[in-house]
Amino acid sequence: MKTLAIYVAAAAAEIAGCYAIWTWWRLGGSIAWGAAGVVSLALFGWLLSLTDVESAGRAFAIYGGIYIAASLVWLRVVEGVSPDRWDLIGGAVCVLGALIILYGPRQA
């Protein structure tokens, strides 16, 4: 469960960092937005390295599913756009895939 919490925190840091840079670059926000984005993205990288998954590629694959679901939450909460049923079905499939990879039995 600790690893899953780290993935969720990493997704929040990455999405917030990307959004901050988007705000600075695309929406004309101040350089403070860009700086906050860089800090948040560094936090994301550090958090992802804390997972107890044995290989980076597997960690990234698991993270991908969590990231997609977190992005849909961001879409609703921050941007005020309601995900449609296809967004929700797709997000659920991605989370299921991530959980299978995370908790699936491994061969020695």
Order of alpha helices (4+ residues) and beta strands (2+ residues): alpha-alpha-alpha-alpha
